[in-house]
Amino acid sequence: MPHEDPADPHAQATALLGTSAIARTRVDSTSSARANRRWWDADAAQYHDEHAAFLGVDSPDGEFVWCPEGLHEGDWHLLGDIGDLHGKRILEVGCGSAPCARWLAAHGAYPVGLDLSRGMLERGLAAMARGGPRVPLVQAGAEELPFADASFDAACSSFGAVPFVADSARVMREVARVLRPGGRWVFSVNHPMRWIFPDDPGPDGLRATMPYFDRTPYVEVDADGTPTYVEHHRTLGDRIGEIVAAGLTLIDLIEPEWPEWLDQEWGQWSPLRGEIFPGTAIFVTEKR
Ligand SMILES: C[S@@+](CC[C@H](N)C(=O)[O-])C[C@H]1O[C@@H](n2cnc3c(N)ncnc32)[C@H](O)[C@@H]1O
């Protein structure tokens, strides 16, 4: 995610945080969380300028979009039939402005949205202040969930938290802990194979430049070398291993194809690349 381009949709955050270089270096949980909390606070406005309409952030009842390929929970039912959402306690991890949680509430569920970034949550509060269902929002990190064991019937995450944490195995264990037996945990992330290509939606993004097996995080740093943005890579095998080790059963793995109706790019996600290889992986799991 290089940020030198003046048309860069993250220019405000980059300038605010003084991002000046890209590093490939180990970053622990605390530093990753600190960098990403500051990043999402700084980027919240531009993120929403660019993506709020696609995500339905300002729709009265929210929307539940799983990925840049536009899969909607209302069509895919990855959390179960819409009729069965009624009365379910559902945790949304890395909810941002919580359009997904608000959509779940509009369908009768009792969702709670959790996110590290106050800036992202505040955008959700602003949307809720204009009407529609109100959802409790909690500011906390996904590696240590502030909820009791077995307190949710289901959990979900649309690109929230999982790609950004140093210890995603711990997130899997934490979500499993707060789920009741049989509860579903569905989360979408960058497809692991995207790691090997530059973050470029065009032809330059079709040439592999990184080893798939190199788990060294992608880190942006300021002039002092302090991380300002961190992304962590896991292979497909890593993700499945973490799911199984947490006491979850993998039920399905969705690799969305780029739909014909969609010509809108989202960062490195584009029709060009989406027609050739997947940009998103959606893991559908259940607590044993
Ligand atoms: C790509 S945004 C997705 C937000 C929302 N799900 C959406 O679709 O717009 C990633 C979100 O994950 C949150 N996040 C990053 N690291 C986190 C962590 N360790 N714990 C909880 N949330 C985190 C960010 O603050 C941000 O809101």
The ligand as an SDF file (V2000), in Angstrom:
LIG
                    3D

 27 29  0  0  0  0  0  0  0  0999 V2000
  -11.1000   -2.4040    6.4630 C   0  0  0  0  0  0  0  0  0  0  0  0
  -11.8500   -1.7530    7.9030 S   0  0  0  0  0  0  0  0  0  0  0  0
  -13.3690   -2.6520    7.8630 C   0  0  0  0  0  0  0  0  0  0  0  0
  -14.4310   -1.9990    8.6880 C   0  0  0  0  0  0  0  0  0  0  0  0
  -15.8430   -2.4990    8.4310 C   0  0  0  0  0  0  0  0  0  0  0  0
  -15.9790   -3.9010    8.7360 N   0  0  0  0  0  0  0  0  0  0  0  0
  -16.2030   -2.1850    7.0000 C   0  0  0  0  0  0  0  0  0  0  0  0
  -16.5410   -3.1270    6.2540 O   0  0  0  0  0  0  0  0  0  0  0  0
  -16.1620   -1.0030    6.6500 O   0  0  0  0  0  0  0  0  0  0  0  0
  -10.9390   -2.5520    9.2040 C   0  0  0  0  0  0  0  0  0  0  0  0
  -11.4520   -2.2510   10.5960 C   0  0  0  0  0  0  0  0  0  0  0  0
  -10.7680   -3.1070   11.5140 O   0  0  0  0  0  0  0  0  0  0  0  0
  -10.4790   -2.3520   12.6830 C   0  0  0  0  0  0  0  0  0  0  0  0
   -9.3760   -2.9690   13.4080 N   0  0  0  0  0  0  0  0  0  0  0  0
   -8.0710   -3.0370   13.0380 C   0  0  0  0  0  0  0  0  0  0  0  0
   -7.3530   -3.6890   13.9490 N   0  0  0  0  0  0  0  0  0  0  0  0
   -8.2190   -4.0570   14.9340 C   0  0  0  0  0  0  0  0  0  0  0  0
   -8.0870   -4.7880   16.1560 C   0  0  0  0  0  0  0  0  0  0  0  0
   -6.9150   -5.2400   16.5640 N   0  0  0  0  0  0  0  0  0  0  0  0
   -9.1830   -4.9740   16.9170 N   0  0  0  0  0  0  0  0  0  0  0  0
  -10.3880   -4.4960   16.5220 C   0  0  0  0  0  0  0  0  0  0  0  0
  -10.5790   -3.8000   15.3800 N   0  0  0  0  0  0  0  0  0  0  0  0
   -9.5100   -3.6000   14.5900 C   0  0  0  0  0  0  0  0  0  0  0  0
  -10.1560   -0.9630   12.1560 C   0  0  0  0  0  0  0  0  0  0  0  0
  -10.2480    0.0190   13.1550 O   0  0  0  0  0  0  0  0  0  0  0  0
  -11.1730   -0.8160   11.0430 C   0  0  0  0  0  0  0  0  0  0  0  0
  -12.3640   -0.2220   11.4970 O   0  0  0  0  0  0  0  0  0  0  0  0
  1  2  1  0
  2  3  1  0
  2 10  1  0
  3  4  1  0
  4  5  1  0
  5  6  1  0
  5  7  1  0
  7  8  2  0
  7  9  1  0
 10 11  1  0
 11 12  1  0
 11 26  1  0
 12 13  1  0
 13 14  1  0
 13 24  1  0
 14 15  1  0
 14 23  1  0
 15 16  2  0
 16 17  1  0
 17 18  1  0
 17 23  2  0
 18 19  1  0
 18 20  2  0
 20 21  1  0
 21 22  2  0
 22 23  1  0
 24 25  1  0
 24 26  1  0
 26 27  1  0
M  CHG  2   2   1   9  -1
M  END
$$$$
